[in-house]
Amino acid sequence: MAHDPLSPAEALRTRTGAVLATVSLLVLVYSLLIVGRVLFGVVVVLALSVGPYISYRLFAALDALADGAQRIADAREREAERGSRFGSVSERAESPADRVTERERER
């Protein structure tokens, strides 16, 4: 079963999300008040908060794709096994039920 990725609000409620949010906020305050460089703070905040979340969502999407491909492969394998077990329609012998329906059609 595929993993359901967290929303941004849910990610902030986790321990890792709370730590990254706190560090991002401290870096932003530091860059604004002490260093005086707004762009530096914005870049670091984006790298610390948005970067890991985007990576997390990307890996969750790749996991879902791999899970879907595996389910498709399993379904095709089951169909191939059924086809080899029962043979094709032209190879199998005609069943009595098929003959009855043909007789009914003639009437």
C-alpha positions in Angstrom: 0.0 0.0 0.0 1.3 3.4 -0.9 2.2 5.9 1.8 0.0 9.0 2.1 2.4 12.0 2.3 1.9 14.7 4.9 0.5 18.1 4.2 2.6 21.1 5.1 0.5 21.7 8.2 0.9 18.0 9.3 4.7 18.2 8.5 5.1 21.1 10.9 3.5 19.1 13.7 6.2 16.4 13.5 9.3 16.8 15.6 11.6 17.2 12.5 9.2 19.8 11.0 9.1 21.8 14.3 12.9 21.8 14.5 13.3 22.9 10.9 10.7 25.6 11.3 12.4 26.9 14.5 15.9 26.9 13.0 14.5 28.6 9.8 12.9 31.3 11.9 16.1 31.9 14.0 18.1 32.1 10.8 15.7 34.6 9.3 15.8 36.8 12.4 19.6 36.5 12.6 19.9 37.5 8.9 17.6 40.5 9.3 18.8 41.9 12.6 22.4 41.0 12.9 23.8 40.5 9.4 21.3 42.8 7.7 20.9 40.6 4.6 17.4 39.8 3.7 18.2 37.6 0.7 20.5 35.5 2.8 17.8 34.8 5.3 15.2 34.0 2.6 17.5 31.6 0.8 18.4 29.7 4.0 14.8 29.6 5.1 13.7 28.2 1.7 16.6 25.7 1.8 15.7 24.5 5.3 12.0 24.4 5.1 10.8 24.0 1.5 13.7 21.9 0.2 13.2 18.9 2.6 9.4 19.1 2.1 9.7 19.1 -1.7 12.2 16.2 -1.4 9.8 14.3 0.8 6.9 14.8 -1.6 9.0 13.7 -4.5 10.1 10.5 -2.8 6.4 9.8 -1.8 5.4 10.3 -5.5 8.1 8.0 -6.7 7.1 5.4 -4.1 3.5 5.7 -5.4 4.6 5.3 -9.0 6.7 2.2 -8.1 3.8 0.7 -6.2 1.5 1.2 -9.1 4.0 -0.3 -11.6 4.4 -3.3 -9.3 0.6 -3.8 -9.1 0.3 -3.6 -12.9 3.1 -6.1 -13.3 1.4 -8.5 -10.8 -1.9 -8.2 -12.6 -0.3 -8.9 -16.0 1.5 -11.9 -14.5 -1.7 -13.3 -13.1 -3.4 -12.8 -16.5 -0.5 -14.6 -18.2 -0.7 -17.5 -15.8 -4.5 -17.8 -16.3 -4.0 -17.7 -20.1 -1.4 -20.4 -20.0 -3.4 -22.5 -17.5 -6.6 -22.5 -19.5 -5.2 -22.0 -23.0 -6.7 -19.8 -25.6 -10.3 -20.0 -26.8 -9.4 -21.8 -30.0 -7.3 -24.4 -28.2 -9.8 -25.5 -25.6 -12.4 -28.1 -26.3 -16.0 -27.1 -26.7 -17.9 -27.5 -23.5 -21.4 -29.0 -23.2 -22.8 -25.6 -22.1 -21.5 -24.1 -25.4 -23.3 -26.8 -27.4 -26.6 -26.2 -25.5 -26.5 -22.5 -26.4 -25.8 -23.3 -30.0 -28.8 -25.6 -30.1 -31.0 -23.0 -28.6 -29.8 -20.5 -31.2 -30.9 -22.9 -34.0 -34.5 -23.0 -32.7 
